[in-house]
């Protein structure tokens, strides 16, 4: 459907009683099987005839539909869900209205079909059977009677409807306003009070046709006059008309040639004033009855923006005067305020029209105009310009970024628009820095990569960030660098600290969202060292901002940053701040401990070593948290691995042949054996029982046993061939650097003579599964150490091999599970290993396991 008669905008009423634009499309009516009835369908115009549905609403026989201003149809589908269709042409509205009335069996001449009410059947019957509501004569003597009639009709929707029809048909509003003028001339206070109640009640009738009469040029001021005489004020009337006629002056900063547009602007301002200032604060009940008033203002604003946007001469003159150097400051002030309100009204437009609106402003030169305005000394003018700039940035930051980069090719850095924004943020005279906070938010939006676009020909993120760090970052960081030349801040007053906190917040955002740009800037300009000077500030919020900045850097776990921190000893000011804070339990204490705890938990090895080697002496006495002792333990584990690289490689090789553990844990005797003291394992013999065919068969056969020992055999053979140290471990003594190296001898014997360990031995475990009968004499595999050197590595090797063999052997008695690749575990000796039950392996004393 491309007929403009059917072109509509769909609106919904939000929780703030404001209309939200849901899009533009073409409306039709038809039977929808899913909804089981005639329905209104609106399809998005941008998607063609088969476009997406903006609205699918069944025409419910019990729903009250209202026709307003000849081009609006409004209804409620739920208690708090109001909908509106705004037609481009009156003919389309009439056509759909007839369809609705046809479904509901109503006369299309009515403006409202019906309303659901909670009334007794008797009252409903009385209201429906009565022919209509008869109003008393519009005379001074009957004002009290009329006021009571209005008050009694408001609770009943049907009576409100009849009262509204009567007031509309009899031209009652103009008669009432004539009585108002008489009462005011006669100073008839009672009559004025009755008129206040009557006019207030007419507002609550919520009828567009009545509003159009009340808000007409000849009536609106008298309506406002009636609302000045609130009986609750005790006879002291408000002076709203004086304000509107004497104080509030309408200034045409640019002459408006269209009289209809001028009248619409006047009307909208006055109706908005009535809603905000004249009418008393509505109750919850009355708020729902003023929805038509909200709609009246909303659609007026939409119409004003559309008419101004279509007036090319008006916009051309506006921007010409804004950028003309000959324009005086007062005139420019008025032009800026008008443009600000114009942009505010644009928020009522639907997205497509709003996009067109801002493109029009951009083509007219709004950004160069803002540059001129921001250079003015008038604080109010700059504030209005900031508001306009915020509308542009929030709606289309890419448009602003494109202008800024184009501008840099022609102008110096000092007069770039973005640098003007930064300077105004830095120079904000407000003690609370309200304007600076707003400007910082705009800068954050502009440098946010999340709203930057990437196309086939260019990447906005790369281009703009390169521009920003080259032309703007030095301006942003200037106050920080100027205030941190010494060991503590040069100026430490509250306003300066607030400004530095804002700058740090933006820099922290850059650390989180930018990559090499901010990294290069921080390292080259030594920014982190300057920032950490602020930890000595007397203002805790600023010191915490500095800590948060460093914490974000550490959180990236980037070794470039880590080397920079270690090279410049940048933990020193953090440790000083921690010690100066003393025993106080506050945010400073928690923030610093959390930073060190992060280094420990994430095992940032370089920073762990740096902290322990340089600051352990001053931190070792901190025992109310385990953070620093945990760092020391991490450090010692790192050193142990560095001193014994063979141990680390053995563990990684063994892990490659390890099976997934089951849920069981070691029994007590096994645990005691694995945790045996190192001294008890020196010069020990590993007793390997001879293979028992029966046991071997029960365990899965010789073939399985060969597979069982294969990984360890291969490991031993690889180690033989790989380095001379392993040859020494396998029994050949050699001298290294004039020292006697440790050596030990492994010899296995049993029922099989294969040297590949095809029989299933249990190292150091005479009672392991697969061994001979209890009385069988064991054959020993002797391990003899000749020196105390290297015992830790040898014992760990033996224990690791024993674990693997024991677990592999037990594995043959249980359901098999797949191999897994375990991640690195720094505490291998503390791992759980699945064990057999006591029924399968009788517990043995340690003495029976070890023979010396």
DOKOL-649557 format. One line per 4 residues: for each residue x, y, z of C-alpha. Coordinates in nm, 2 decimals. Example, Ala and Ser with C-alpha at 12.3 -4.5 7.8 and 13.67 -1.06 7.14 Angstrom:
2
1.23:-0.45:0.78  1.37:-0.11:0.71
REM end
This chain:
852
0.00:0.00:0.00  0.17:0.32:-0.12  -0.14:0.55:-0.10  -0.04:0.86:0.11
-0.39:0.85:0.26  -0.29:0.54:0.45  0.05:0.67:0.55  0.07:0.68:0.93
0.31:0.71:1.22  0.27:0.47:1.51  0.31:0.60:1.87  0.30:0.44:2.21
0.26:0.62:2.54  0.55:0.54:2.78  0.56:0.54:3.16  0.64:0.91:3.17
0.32:0.99:2.98  0.53:1.08:2.67  0.47:0.95:2.32  0.74:0.73:2.17
0.76:0.71:1.79  0.76:0.35:1.67  0.80:0.42:1.30  0.63:0.51:0.98
0.43:0.28:0.76  0.10:0.22:0.58  -0.21:0.10:0.76  -0.47:-0.14:0.64
-0.75:-0.34:0.80  -0.84:-0.70:0.75  -0.93:-1.03:0.91  -0.64:-1.20:1.09
-0.69:-1.57:1.15  -0.45:-1.58:1.45  -0.64:-1.30:1.63  -0.98:-1.43:1.52
-1.11:-1.10:1.41  -1.08:-0.78:1.21  -0.75:-0.61:1.29  -0.54:-0.30:1.21
-0.21:-0.37:1.04  0.07:-0.13:0.99  0.37:-0.23:0.78  0.70:-0.04:0.78
0.72:0.17:0.47  1.10:0.12:0.43  1.04:-0.25:0.38  0.78:-0.23:0.10
0.45:-0.41:0.09  0.59:-0.72:0.25  0.77:-0.52:0.52  0.79:-0.59:0.88
0.48:-0.53:1.10  0.49:-0.22:1.31  0.15:-0.29:1.45  -0.10:-0.58:1.45
-0.40:-0.49:1.67  -0.73:-0.66:1.68  -1.03:-0.42:1.67  -1.19:-0.52:2.00
-1.56:-0.45:2.02  -1.52:-0.33:2.38  -1.22:-0.10:2.32  -1.28:0.27:2.33
-1.13:0.44:2.02  -1.09:0.82:2.00  -1.06:1.03:1.69  -0.86:1.35:1.75
-0.77:1.65:1.54  -0.91:1.49:1.23  -0.58:1.29:1.17  -0.53:1.10:1.50
-0.69:0.77:1.63  -0.60:0.69:1.99  -0.69:0.38:2.20  -0.57:0.17:2.49
-0.50:-0.20:2.45  -0.42:-0.26:2.82  -0.44:-0.07:3.14  -0.11:0.11:3.08
-0.05:0.06:2.71  -0.19:0.34:2.49  -0.15:0.35:2.11  -0.19:0.63:1.85
-0.20:0.64:1.47  -0.11:0.98:1.32  -0.23:1.00:0.96  -0.07:1.21:0.69
-0.41:1.29:0.54  -0.75:1.33:0.69  -0.91:1.11:0.43  -0.70:0.81:0.54
-0.80:0.87:0.90  -1.17:0.89:0.81  -1.14:0.56:0.61  -0.99:0.36:0.90
-1.22:0.53:1.15  -1.52:0.40:0.95  -1.37:0.05:0.96  -1.34:0.07:1.34
-1.69:0.20:1.38  -1.82:-0.07:1.14  -1.67:-0.34:1.36  -1.81:-0.19:1.67
-2.14:-0.10:1.52  -2.10:0.27:1.58  -2.19:0.58:1.39  -1.87:0.71:1.22
-1.97:1.07:1.31  -1.88:1.01:1.68  -1.53:1.10:1.80  -1.52:0.82:2.06
-1.67:0.48:2.03  -1.71:0.37:2.39  -1.54:0.32:2.72  -1.54:0.03:2.97
-1.65:0.14:3.31  -1.68:-0.02:3.65  -2.04:0.07:3.74  -2.34:-0.11:3.87
-2.58:-0.24:3.62  -2.85:-0.01:3.75  -2.64:0.30:3.70  -2.54:0.18:3.35
-2.90:0.13:3.26  -2.99:0.47:3.38  -2.72:0.64:3.19  -2.79:0.45:2.87
-3.16:0.50:2.88  -3.13:0.88:2.93  -3.14:1.07:2.61  -2.86:1.30:2.70
-2.72:1.54:2.96  -2.91:1.86:2.99  -2.70:2.16:3.10  -2.84:2.44:3.31
-2.86:2.78:3.16  -2.52:2.95:3.13  -2.60:3.23:3.38  -2.44:3.36:3.70
-2.71:3.22:3.91  -2.66:2.87:3.78  -2.28:2.85:3.81  -2.29:2.66:4.14
-2.54:2.41:3.99  -2.31:2.36:3.68  -2.00:2.31:3.90  -2.18:2.04:4.09
-2.30:1.87:3.77  -1.94:1.87:3.64  -1.80:1.73:3.96  -2.06:1.45:3.98
-2.00:1.35:3.61  -1.62:1.30:3.63  -1.62:0.96:3.81  -1.84:0.80:3.54
-1.69:0.77:3.19  -2.03:0.75:3.03  -2.14:1.07:3.21  -1.82:1.24:3.12
-1.88:1.16:2.75  -2.23:1.29:2.77  -2.12:1.61:2.95  -1.84:1.66:2.69
-2.09:1.63:2.40  -2.33:1.87:2.56  -2.06:2.13:2.63  -1.93:2.09:2.27
-2.27:2.10:2.10  -2.41:2.40:2.28  -2.10:2.61:2.24  -2.09:2.63:2.62
-1.72:2.72:2.66  -1.75:3.06:2.50  -2.06:3.13:2.71  -1.86:3.04:3.02
-1.57:3.27:2.93  -1.82:3.55:2.88  -1.95:3.49:3.23  -1.58:3.49:3.35
-1.53:3.84:3.22  -1.85:3.96:3.39  -1.75:3.80:3.72  -1.40:3.96:3.70
-1.55:4.30:3.63  -1.79:4.26:3.92  -1.52:4.11:4.14  -1.76:3.82:4.21
-1.53:3.59:4.40  -1.79:3.31:4.44  -1.86:3.31:4.07  -1.49:3.30:3.99
-1.43:3.01:4.22  -1.72:2.81:4.06  -1.57:2.89:3.72  -1.23:2.76:3.83
-1.39:2.42:3.92  -1.59:2.41:3.60  -1.30:2.48:3.37  -1.07:2.24:3.56
-1.34:1.98:3.51  -1.36:2.05:3.14  -0.99:1.98:3.12  -1.05:1.64:3.28
-1.31:1.55:3.02  -1.00:1.47:2.80  -1.16:1.57:2.47  -0.97:1.71:2.18
-1.26:1.90:2.03  -1.30:2.10:2.35  -0.92:2.17:2.37  -0.92:2.31:2.02
-1.18:2.57:2.13  -1.02:2.64:2.47  -0.67:2.68:2.31  -0.78:2.90:2.03
-0.63:3.25:2.01  -0.94:3.43:2.13  -1.01:3.19:2.42  -0.69:3.07:2.57
-0.60:3.38:2.79  -0.95:3.37:2.94  -0.92:3.00:3.01  -0.59:3.08:3.19
-0.77:3.36:3.38  -1.03:3.12:3.50  -0.76:2.89:3.64  -0.61:3.18:3.84
-0.89:3.18:4.09  -0.82:2.86:4.29  -1.05:2.86:4.60  -0.76:2.69:4.79
-0.56:3.02:4.75  -0.79:3.21:4.99  -0.89:3.48:4.74  -0.54:3.56:4.62
-0.54:3.49:4.25  -0.23:3.39:4.05  -0.10:3.63:3.79  -0.04:3.39:3.51
-0.17:3.63:3.24  0.06:3.90:3.35  0.35:3.67:3.32  0.25:3.56:2.97
0.17:3.91:2.84  0.44:4.12:3.01  0.72:3.90:3.12  0.73:3.62:2.86
0.80:3.78:2.53  0.80:3.60:2.20  1.10:3.70:2.00  1.13:3.62:1.64
1.51:3.60:1.61  1.45:3.52:1.25  1.13:3.65:1.10  0.87:3.37:1.05
0.68:3.43:0.73  0.42:3.16:0.78  0.14:3.30:1.00  0.01:2.94:1.07
0.36:2.84:1.20  0.37:3.15:1.42  0.03:3.08:1.57  0.12:2.72:1.63
0.43:2.82:1.82  0.23:3.07:2.04  -0.03:2.80:2.11  0.22:2.53:2.20
0.40:2.76:2.44  0.09:2.86:2.62  -0.06:2.51:2.64  0.27:2.38:2.78
0.26:2.66:3.04  -0.09:2.56:3.14  0.02:2.20:3.18  0.33:2.28:3.38
0.23:2.59:3.58  -0.14:2.66:3.58  -0.31:2.33:3.63  -0.27:2.18:3.98
-0.06:1.87:4.02  -0.29:1.59:3.90  -0.37:1.29:4.12  -0.31:0.94:3.98
-0.68:0.93:3.87  -0.66:1.27:3.70  -0.33:1.20:3.53  -0.49:0.93:3.32
-0.76:1.18:3.23  -0.51:1.43:3.09  -0.36:1.20:2.83  -0.52:1.40:2.55
-0.35:1.72:2.67  -0.01:1.54:2.66  -0.09:1.43:2.30  -0.20:1.77:2.20
0.13:1.92:2.30  0.34:1.64:2.15  0.18:1.65:1.81  0.20:2.03:1.80
0.58:2.00:1.85  0.61:1.75:1.57  0.43:1.98:1.34  0.64:2.28:1.43
0.97:2.10:1.37  0.84:1.98:1.04  0.73:2.32:0.92  1.06:2.48:1.02
1.26:2.22:0.86  1.08:2.26:0.54  1.14:2.64:0.54  1.48:2.66:0.37
1.49:3.04:0.38  1.44:3.04:0.76  1.73:2.79:0.83  1.96:2.97:0.58
1.91:3.30:0.75  1.95:3.14:1.10  2.30:2.99:1.03  2.41:3.29:0.82
2.35:3.52:1.13  2.51:3.27:1.37  2.84:3.26:1.18  2.84:3.63:1.08
3.11:3.82:1.27  2.90:4.13:1.25  2.62:3.97:1.46  2.62:4.13:1.81
2.64:3.91:2.12  2.28:3.97:2.23  2.15:3.86:1.89  2.37:3.56:1.88
2.26:3.47:2.23  1.90:3.47:2.11  1.98:3.27:1.80  2.16:3.00:2.01
1.87:2.97:2.25  1.63:2.93:1.96  1.85:2.66:1.80  1.88:2.48:2.14
1.50:2.46:2.17  1.47:2.36:1.80  1.70:2.07:1.87  1.51:1.98:2.18
1.18:1.97:1.98  1.35:1.74:1.73  1.35:1.46:1.99  0.98:1.41:1.91
1.06:1.31:1.55  1.07:0.95:1.44  1.43:0.81:1.37  1.42:0.86:0.99
1.30:1.22:1.02  1.54:1.29:1.30  1.83:1.17:1.08  1.72:1.40:0.81
1.68:1.68:1.06  2.04:1.66:1.18  2.18:1.61:0.83  2.00:1.93:0.74
2.16:2.11:1.03  2.50:1.97:0.94  2.47:2.08:0.58  2.37:2.43:0.71
2.70:2.45:0.91  2.59:2.39:1.26  2.93:2.26:1.38  3.13:2.56:1.25
2.87:2.78:1.41  2.92:2.60:1.74  3.29:2.66:1.72  3.22:3.04:1.70
2.98:3.02:1.99  3.21:2.82:2.21  3.47:3.09:2.17  3.24:3.35:2.33
3.29:3.47:2.69  2.92:3.45:2.78  2.88:3.15:3.01  2.51:3.11:2.93
2.57:3.11:2.55  2.85:2.85:2.59  2.61:2.64:2.81  2.35:2.65:2.53
2.61:2.56:2.27  2.72:2.26:2.49  2.36:2.14:2.50  2.33:2.16:2.12
2.66:1.98:2.08  2.54:1.71:2.31  2.24:1.65:2.09  2.47:1.61:1.79
2.72:1.38:1.96  2.45:1.15:2.12  2.26:1.12:1.79  2.55:1.08:1.54
2.90:1.08:1.69  3.05:0.97:1.35  2.93:1.29:1.19  3.10:1.50:1.46
3.43:1.29:1.43  3.43:1.33:1.05  3.40:1.71:1.08  3.68:1.73:1.35
3.92:1.53:1.13  3.84:1.74:0.82  3.89:2.06:1.03  4.24:1.96:1.14
4.36:1.98:0.78  4.30:2.35:0.78  4.33:2.48:1.14  4.58:2.47:1.42
4.53:2.24:1.71  4.44:2.53:1.94  4.12:2.62:1.76  3.99:2.27:1.68
3.64:2.21:1.80  3.73:1.91:2.01  4.02:2.10:2.18  3.78:2.39:2.26
3.55:2.13:2.43  3.85:2.00:2.63  3.96:2.36:2.73  3.61:2.44:2.85
3.61:2.12:3.05  3.94:2.22:3.21  3.84:2.58:3.27  3.49:2.52:3.41
3.43:2.79:3.68  3.15:2.59:3.85  3.28:2.48:4.19  3.10:2.15:4.13
3.22:2.12:3.77  2.87:2.04:3.64  2.97:2.16:3.29  3.30:1.97:3.30
3.12:1.65:3.38  2.89:1.69:3.09  3.17:1.77:2.85  3.38:1.47:2.98
3.08:1.25:2.89  3.07:1.38:2.54  3.45:1.33:2.49  3.41:0.97:2.62
3.14:0.91:2.36  3.36:1.05:2.08  3.66:0.83:2.17  3.45:0.52:2.24
3.54:0.25:1.98  3.21:0.08:2.03  3.03:0.34:1.82  3.29:0.38:1.55
3.22:0.24:1.21  3.44:0.03:0.99  3.40:0.03:0.61  3.57:-0.13:0.32
3.78:0.18:0.24  3.87:0.31:0.59  3.85:0.23:0.96  3.71:0.51:1.16
3.86:0.38:1.48  4.22:0.38:1.35  4.19:0.72:1.18  4.02:0.91:1.46
4.22:0.76:1.75  4.55:0.84:1.56  4.42:1.19:1.52  4.31:1.22:1.88
4.64:1.11:2.03  4.84:1.33:1.80  4.63:1.65:1.82  4.43:1.64:2.14
4.57:1.41:2.41  4.84:1.66:2.51  4.56:1.92:2.58  4.37:1.67:2.79
4.67:1.56:3.00  4.82:1.91:3.05  4.66:1.97:3.39  4.78:1.63:3.51
5.13:1.68:3.40  5.15:2.03:3.53  5.03:1.92:3.88  5.26:1.62:3.93
5.61:1.75:3.87  5.71:1.68:4.24  5.65:1.39:4.48  5.31:1.53:4.57
5.04:1.73:4.39  5.14:2.10:4.33  4.78:2.21:4.39  4.56:2.00:4.61
4.24:2.20:4.64  3.90:2.05:4.60  3.82:2.19:4.26  4.16:2.09:4.10
4.13:1.75:4.25  3.78:1.71:4.10  3.91:1.81:3.76  4.21:1.57:3.78
3.97:1.29:3.89  3.76:1.36:3.57  4.07:1.34:3.35  4.18:1.02:3.52
3.84:0.87:3.46  3.87:0.94:3.09  4.23:0.81:3.07  4.12:0.49:3.25
3.85:0.45:2.99  4.11:0.48:2.72  4.33:0.21:2.89  4.03:-0.02:2.89
3.91:0.04:2.53  4.22:0.16:2.33  4.52:-0.06:2.25  4.86:0.06:2.13
4.76:0.43:2.12  4.72:0.47:2.49  5.00:0.22:2.56  5.25:0.42:2.36
5.14:0.75:2.52  5.16:0.62:2.88  5.51:0.47:2.83  5.66:0.75:2.62
5.52:1.03:2.84  5.57:0.83:3.17  5.21:0.90:3.25  5.17:0.63:3.52
5.45:0.77:3.73  5.28:1.11:3.72  4.94:0.96:3.80  5.08:0.78:4.11
5.20:1.11:4.25  4.83:1.17:4.32  4.82:0.88:4.57  4.97:1.14:4.81
4.67:1.37:4.77  4.48:1.47:5.08  4.16:1.39:4.89  4.09:1.02:4.91
3.87:1.01:4.60  4.17:1.14:4.39  4.41:0.89:4.54  4.16:0.61:4.46
4.13:0.73:4.10  4.51:0.70:4.06  4.50:0.35:4.21  4.22:0.25:3.98
4.42:0.38:3.68  4.71:0.15:3.77  4.48:-0.14:3.85  4.33:-0.12:3.50
4.68:-0.13:3.35  4.78:-0.43:3.56  4.46:-0.60:3.48  4.55:-0.61:3.11
4.84:-0.85:3.20  5.05:-0.69:2.92  5.42:-0.75:2.96  5.50:-0.41:2.80
5.32:-0.24:3.08  5.47:-0.48:3.33  5.83:-0.41:3.22  5.76:-0.04:3.23
5.63:-0.07:3.59  5.93:-0.27:3.70  6.19:-0.06:3.53  6.06:0.26:3.70
5.97:0.09:4.03  5.62:0.22:4.01  5.49:0.00:4.30  5.69:0.22:4.53
5.43:0.50:4.56  5.16:0.23:4.61  5.36:0.07:4.89  5.42:0.41:5.04
5.05:0.50:5.03  4.97:0.16:5.19  5.22:0.22:5.48  5.11:0.58:5.53
4.75:0.46:5.55  4.86:0.26:5.86  4.61:0.02:6.02  4.31:0.21:5.90
4.05:-0.02:5.74  3.92:0.20:5.45  3.88:0.21:5.08  4.25:0.29:5.03
4.35:-0.01:5.23  4.12:-0.24:5.04  4.20:-0.11:4.70  4.58:-0.16:4.75
4.54:-0.51:4.89  4.31:-0.60:4.60  4.57:-0.49:4.35  4.84:-0.72:4.51
4.59:-1.00:4.55  4.51:-0.98:4.18  4.89:-1.02:4.10  4.90:-1.33:4.33
4.58:-1.49:4.20  4.65:-1.43:3.84  5.01:-1.54:3.89  5.17:-1.25:3.71
5.52:-1.39:3.74  5.72:-1.09:3.65  5.53:-0.86:3.89  5.53:-1.12:4.17
5.91:-1.14:4.15  5.95:-0.77:4.13  5.73:-0.71:4.44  5.89:-0.97:4.66
6.25:-0.88:4.56  6.20:-0.51:4.62  5.93:-0.47:4.88  5.91:-0.79:5.09
6.09:-0.65:5.39  5.83:-0.38:5.45  5.54:-0.60:5.37  5.63:-0.93:5.55
5.48:-0.81:5.88  5.13:-0.77:5.72  4.96:-1.08:5.85  4.59:-0.97:5.88
4.56:-1.09:5.52  4.75:-1.37:5.35  4.81:-1.18:5.03  5.17:-1.09:5.08
5.27:-1.43:5.22  5.09:-1.58:4.92  5.30:-1.37:4.69  5.62:-1.49:4.87
5.51:-1.85:4.83  5.44:-1.79:4.45  5.79:-1.64:4.42  5.96:-1.93:4.60
5.77:-2.18:4.37  5.90:-1.99:4.07  6.25:-2.00:4.20  6.23:-2.37:4.26
6.12:-2.43:3.91  6.40:-2.21:3.77  6.66:-2.40:3.98  6.52:-2.74:3.88
6.42:-2.72:3.52  6.44:-3.10:3.48  6.17:-3.13:3.75  5.94:-2.90:3.56
6.00:-3.09:3.23  5.94:-3.42:3.40  5.61:-3.31:3.54  5.49:-3.18:3.20
5.59:-3.51:3.03  5.42:-3.72:3.30  5.11:-3.51:3.27  5.08:-3.60:2.90
5.04:-3.97:3.00  4.80:-3.91:3.29  4.45:-4.04:3.29  4.14:-3.86:3.42
4.10:-3.92:3.79  3.78:-4.07:3.93  3.61:-3.91:4.23  3.78:-4.13:4.49
4.07:-4.02:4.71  4.37:-4.20:4.85  4.32:-4.41:5.16  4.51:-4.31:5.48
4.81:-4.55:5.43  4.86:-4.44:5.07  4.85:-4.08:5.17  5.10:-4.14:5.45
5.34:-4.31:5.21  5.32:-4.03:4.96  5.38:-3.77:5.23  5.68:-3.96:5.38
5.97:-3.74:5.49  6.25:-3.70:5.25  6.50:-3.85:5.50  6.31:-4.17:5.52
6.34:-4.21:5.14  6.71:-4.18:5.12  6.91:-4.48:5.03  6.59:-4.69:5.00
6.53:-4.99:4.78  6.23:-5.02:4.56  6.10:-5.37:4.60  5.93:-5.51:4.29
5.75:-5.84:4.34  5.77:-6.10:4.06  5.49:-6.12:3.81  5.21:-6.36:3.89
5.04:-6.51:3.59  4.71:-6.54:3.78  4.72:-6.19:3.90  4.83:-6.07:3.56
4.53:-6.25:3.40  4.30:-6.09:3.65  4.44:-5.76:3.58  4.37:-5.78:3.21
4.65:-5.99:3.07  5.02:-5.94:2.98  4.93:-5.73:2.68  4.76:-5.48:2.90
5.05:-5.47:3.14  5.29:-5.40:2.85  5.07:-5.11:2.75  5.06:-5.00:3.11
5.44:-4.96:3.14  5.50:-4.84:2.78  5.48:-4.46:2.85  5.73:-4.49:3.14
5.97:-4.71:2.94  5.96:-4.46:2.66  6.02:-4.18:2.90  6.33:-4.35:3.05
6.47:-4.42:2.71  6.42:-4.06:2.59  6.59:-3.94:2.90  6.89:-4.18:2.84
6.94:-4.03:2.49  6.86:-3.67:2.57  7.13:-3.55:2.82  7.42:-3.66:3.02
7.25:-3.59:3.35  7.00:-3.86:3.29  7.28:-4.11:3.21  7.42:-4.03:3.55
7.07:-4.09:3.70  7.06:-4.43:3.53  7.38:-4.55:3.71  7.69:-4.41:3.53
7.90:-4.18:3.76  8.06:-3.88:3.60  8.23:-3.57:3.73  8.07:-3.23:3.65
8.28:-2.93:3.72  8.49:-3.11:3.97  8.20:-3.23:4.18  8.07:-3.58:4.25
7.73:-3.59:4.08  7.45:-3.80:4.24  7.38:-4.13:4.08  7.15:-4.42:4.14
7.10:-4.77:4.00  6.77:-4.92:3.89  6.76:-5.30:3.84  6.44:-5.49:3.79
6.40:-5.87:3.82  6.10:-6.09:3.82  5.94:-6.37:3.62  6.02:-6.20:3.30
6.37:-6.09:3.19  6.26:-5.80:2.96  6.44:-5.48:3.04  6.15:-5.27:2.89
5.96:-5.31:3.22  5.68:-5.51:3.05  5.60:-5.66:3.38  5.38:-5.45:3.60
5.61:-5.34:3.89  5.50:-5.11:4.17  5.79:-4.89:4.26  5.84:-4.88:4.63
5.51:-5.07:4.67  5.55:-5.44:4.76  5.18:-5.48:4.82  5.06:-5.33:4.50
4.80:-5.51:4.28  4.96:-5.75:4.05  5.22:-5.86:4.30  5.28:-6.22:4.40
5.12:-6.39:4.70  5.18:-6.25:5.04  5.45:-6.50:5.12  5.64:-6.48:4.80
6.00:-6.34:4.84  6.03:-6.01:4.67  6.30:-5.93:4.42  6.44:-5.59:4.47
6.50:-5.31:4.24  6.76:-5.11:4.43  6.79:-4.73:4.43  7.11:-4.61:4.58
7.20:-4.25:4.62  7.57:-4.16:4.65  7.54:-3.80:4.74  7.29:-3.57:4.90
7.28:-3.35:4.60  6.99:-3.37:4.37  6.79:-3.58:4.62  6.48:-3.36:4.59
6.46:-3.40:4.21  6.52:-3.78:4.24  6.27:-3.83:4.51  6.01:-3.63:4.32
6.08:-3.83:4.00  6.04:-4.16:4.19  5.72:-4.05:4.36  5.58:-3.92:4.03
5.67:-4.24:3.85  5.52:-4.44:4.14  5.20:-4.24:4.13  5.17:-4.30:3.76
5.24:-4.67:3.78  5.01:-4.72:4.08  4.73:-4.52:3.92  4.77:-4.69:3.58
4.76:-5.03:3.75  4.45:-4.95:3.95  4.30:-4.81:3.63  4.30:-5.16:3.48
4.06:-5.28:3.76  3.81:-5.01:3.70  3.60:-4.87:3.41  3.83:-4.70:3.17
3.80:-4.32:3.12  3.95:-4.11:2.84  4.28:-3.93:2.85  4.27:-3.56:2.94
4.52:-3.28:2.91  4.54:-3.12:3.25  4.64:-2.75:3.27  4.96:-2.66:3.45
4.95:-2.72:3.82  5.22:-2.55:4.03  5.14:-2.77:4.33  5.17:-3.12:4.17
5.24:-3.29:4.50  4.90:-3.18:4.64  4.69:-3.32:4.36  4.42:-3.58:4.44
4.49:-3.92:4.29  4.21:-4.19:4.28  4.29:-4.48:4.50  4.17:-4.84:4.54
3.94:-4.94:4.82  4.07:-5.11:5.13  3.92:-5.44:5.02  4.13:-5.43:4.70
4.46:-5.32:4.86  4.52:-5.42:5.23  4.67:-5.13:5.42  5.04:-5.18:5.50
5.27:-5.00:5.74  5.53:-4.77:5.61  5.81:-5.01:5.74  5.67:-5.29:5.52
5.69:-5.06:5.22  6.04:-4.93:5.27  6.35:-5.15:5.31  6.68:-4.99:5.38
REM end
